[in-house]
């Protein structure tokens, strides 16, 4: 089991670097760069650049998610690190289901009128997250490490679903239209860009949850929620900086 854990952690981190590295490239480098190109330049560059980048992006996401789930199974479910005061039962099964099915609710919110404004959609999602974390800690009786890593798993599952179910299918159509000299569907462009930004905002708190799940520092549900907000604030500042970086 220890050998498997070591192997899965190694793959998980390498795949995560590939995935999140490309996510940051798309949002903080390529996004501002695309705004500087005219139509003919995009037609020449993007059909060659984007499929290559999106290959590593989507498969990095897939391998990160799969190995993350395997680590949850080995370390927390098989390894017995899930509980502080609870035990296996309805509450635990419900909260595990919530972790892996949260994308359905998230997706519905951002397809609805609530999702038209990022701040409103994020506020609704954060309120739901508060309920989830408190339920994991006080209803299911999970340990701090367990509800921290499951917060990360919830974000990671939403992010991976965004990549495979929303961003990649949209980008296939966008790139094909650009290659053929046609204007891409504006709604698809907006949706793919929004989901990519959502993933960027979730990624920084996710990294905190991965790291802090190995400790008991700041171990309370409040700190998990505070660090989500801190991570979002950090991403906002990085977006601001990315718009100020210029080429020669």
C-alpha positions in Angstrom: 0.0 0.0 0.0 2.8 2.4 0.8 4.5 1.7 -2.6 1.2 2.4 -4.3 0.6 5.6 -2.4 4.1 6.8 -3.3 3.6 5.9 -7.0 0.1 7.5 -7.2 1.4 10.7 -5.4 4.3 11.0 -7.9 1.9 10.6 -10.9 -0.6 12.9 -9.3 1.9 15.8 -8.8 3.5 15.5 -12.2 0.1 15.3 -14.0 -1.1 18.2 -11.9 1.9 20.4 -12.9 1.1 19.6 -16.5 -2.6 20.4 -16.1 -2.4 23.5 -13.9 0.7 24.9 -15.7 -1.3 24.9 -19.0 -4.3 26.4 -17.2 -2.2 29.3 -16.0 -0.7 29.7 -19.5 -4.1 29.9 -21.1 -5.4 32.5 -18.5 -2.4 34.7 -17.7 -0.3 34.4 -20.9 -2.3 33.3 -23.9 -5.5 35.2 -23.0 -3.8 38.6 -23.1 -1.7 37.6 -26.1 -4.8 36.5 -28.1 -6.2 40.0 -27.7 -3.2 41.4 -29.6 -3.7 39.2 -32.7 -5.8 40.0 -35.8 -8.0 37.4 -37.6 -5.4 36.2 -40.1 -2.8 35.8 -37.4 -5.1 33.8 -35.3 -6.0 31.6 -38.3 -2.4 30.8 -38.8 -1.3 30.4 -35.1 -4.3 28.9 -33.2 -5.0 25.8 -35.2 -1.4 24.7 -34.6 -0.9 26.0 -31.1 -4.1 25.3 -29.3 -4.7 21.5 -30.1 -1.1 20.8 -28.9 -1.6 22.7 -25.7 -5.1 21.3 -25.1 -3.8 17.8 -25.5 -1.5 18.1 -22.5 -4.1 20.2 -20.7 -7.0 17.7 -20.9 -4.9 14.5 -20.3 -3.1 16.2 -17.4 -6.5 16.8 -15.9 -7.6 13.2 -16.4 -4.5 11.7 -14.8 -4.6 14.2 -11.9 -8.2 13.3 -11.1 -7.8 9.6 -11.5 -4.7 9.4 -9.2 -6.3 11.8 -6.8 -9.3 9.5 -6.4 -7.0 6.5 -6.0 -5.1 8.3 -3.2 -8.4 9.1 -1.5 -9.3 5.4 -1.6 -5.9 4.2 -0.3 -5.2 6.9 2.3 -8.6 7.9 3.7 -11.1 5.1 3.0 -8.8 2.1 3.3 -6.3 3.8 5.6 -8.8 4.9 8.1 -8.0 8.6 8.2 -11.6 9.7 7.4 -13.1 10.1 10.9 -12.6 12.3 13.9 -15.7 11.2 15.8 -17.9 9.6 13.1 -18.1 6.3 11.4 -19.2 4.8 8.1 -22.9 5.3 7.6 -25.5 7.4 5.7 -23.8 10.7 6.5 -20.5 9.7 5.2 -21.9 8.1 2.0 -24.0 11.3 1.4 -21.0 13.6 1.8 -18.8 11.5 -0.5 -21.6 11.6 -3.1 -21.8 15.3 -2.7 -18.0 15.6 -3.3 -18.2 13.8 -6.6 -21.6 15.0 -7.9 -21.2 18.7 -7.0 -20.4 19.5 -10.6 -24.1 18.9 -11.5 -25.2 21.7 -9.1 -22.3 24.0 -10.1 -23.0 23.5 -13.8 -26.7 24.3 -13.3 -25.9 27.5 -11.4 -23.7 28.8 -14.1 -26.1 27.9 -16.8 -28.8 29.8 -15.0 -29.3 33.6 -14.5 -27.3 33.3 -11.2 -24.2 32.4 -13.2 -24.3 35.4 -15.6 -22.4 37.5 -13.0 -19.3 35.8 -11.6 -19.5 37.4 -8.2 -23.2 36.3 -7.7 -22.5 32.8 -8.9 -19.4 32.5 -6.7 -21.3 33.8 -3.7 -24.0 31.2 -4.2 -21.4 28.4 -4.6 -19.5 29.6 -1.5 -22.7 29.5 0.6 -23.3 25.9 -0.6 -19.6 25.1 0.2 -20.1 26.4 3.8 -22.9 24.0 4.3 -20.9 21.1 2.8 -17.8 21.6 4.9 -19.8 22.1 8.1 -21.8 18.9 7.3 -18.6 16.9 6.8 -17.1 18.1 10.1 -20.1 18.0 12.4 -22.7 15.7 10.8 -20.4 13.0 9.3 -17.8 13.5 12.0 -14.8 13.7 9.6 -11.3 14.6 10.6 -9.8 18.0 9.6 -7.6 16.2 7.1 -10.6 14.5 5.6 -12.8 17.5 5.0 -9.8 19.6 3.8 -8.9 17.0 1.2 -12.5 16.4 0.2 -12.9 20.2 -0.4 -9.9 19.9 -2.7 -11.5 16.8 -4.3 -14.7 18.6 -4.8 -12.9 21.5 -6.6 -10.8 19.1 -8.6 -13.8 17.1 -9.8 -15.6 20.2 -10.9 -12.4 21.4 -12.7 -11.8 18.1 -14.5 -15.5 17.9 -15.5 -15.2 21.5 -16.8 -12.1 20.5 -18.9 -13.7 17.4 -20.5 -17.4 18.3 -20.6 -17.3 22.0 -21.3 -13.9 23.5 -22.3 -12.5 20.8 -24.6 -15.8 20.3 -26.7 -16.2 24.1 -27.0 -12.5 24.5 -28.0 -12.8 21.9 -30.7 -15.6 23.9 -32.4 -13.8 27.3 -31.8 -10.5 26.1 -33.3 -12.2 24.5 -36.3 -14.1 27.7 -37.0 -10.8 29.8 -36.7 -9.0 27.4 -39.0 -11.8 27.7 -41.6 -11.7 31.5 -41.5 -15.1 31.7 -39.8 -16.1 33.6 -36.6 -16.4 31.2 -33.7 -19.7 31.0 -31.9 -19.6 33.9 -29.4 -21.6 32.0 -26.8 -19.1 29.1 -26.9 -16.1 31.4 -26.6 -17.7 33.1 -23.6 -18.6 29.8 -21.9 -15.2 28.2 -22.5 -13.4 31.3 -21.2 -15.7 31.5 -18.1 -15.2 27.9 -17.2 -11.4 28.3 -17.6 -11.5 31.3 -15.3 -13.6 29.3 -12.8 -10.9 26.5 -12.8 -8.2 29.1 -12.2 -10.0 30.4 -9.2 -10.6 26.9 -7.8 -7.0 25.8 -8.4 -5.2 27.9 -5.8 -7.5 26.9 -2.9 -7.2 23.3 -4.2 -3.4 23.4 -3.8 -3.8 24.6 -0.2 -6.2 21.7 0.6 -3.7 19.2 -0.9 -0.9 20.5 1.2 -2.8 21.2 4.4 -4.4 17.8 4.4 -1.0 16.5 5.5 -1.0 18.7 8.7 -3.3 19.8 11.4 -2.3 23.5 11.2 -5.3 25.9 11.3 -7.4 22.8 11.7 -11.1 23.9 11.7 -13.8 24.2 9.1 -13.6 28.0 9.4 -10.0 28.0 8.2 -10.8 25.8 5.3 -13.4 28.3 4.2 -11.1 31.3 4.9 -8.4 29.8 2.8 -10.8 29.4 -0.1 -11.5 33.1 0.0 -7.8 33.9 0.4 -7.0 31.8 -2.6 -9.7 33.6 -4.7 -8.3 36.9 -3.7 -4.8 35.8 -4.7 -6.1 34.7 -8.1 -7.8 38.1 -8.6 -4.5 39.8 -8.0 -2.7 37.5 -10.5 -5.3 38.3 -13.2 -4.8 42.0 -12.6 -1.0 41.5 -13.0 -1.4 39.4 -16.1 -3.1 42.3 -17.9 -0.1 44.5 -17.1 2.6 42.3 -18.5 3.6 43.3 -22.1 5.7 41.9 -24.9 8.7 43.7 -26.4 
